[in-house]
Amino acid sequence: METITHNQMYALLQEMNHRLKTMEIEIHELRKEPEVRVEYIEKLKQIEKEDEFQTYGSMDDLIAEIEQE
């Protein structure tokens, strides 16, 4: 086993802290509301023009309806 000085240990802990903060930022960004794909927007505009707009209980319901067409 390698001997580690206090300074080396401190440097390793700082690096780990930095990486943890970076991961927290990335996770937070991933949790933001997902973007709607372009083809979904186009289909929604078509439905709106046809005056057949309806509401959905969840995003999964909406996606299932769009993919069915």
Residue pairs with C-beta under 8 A, 6 or more apart in sequence:
4 12
39 66
40 62
40 63
40 66
43 66
43 69
47 53
56 62
56 65
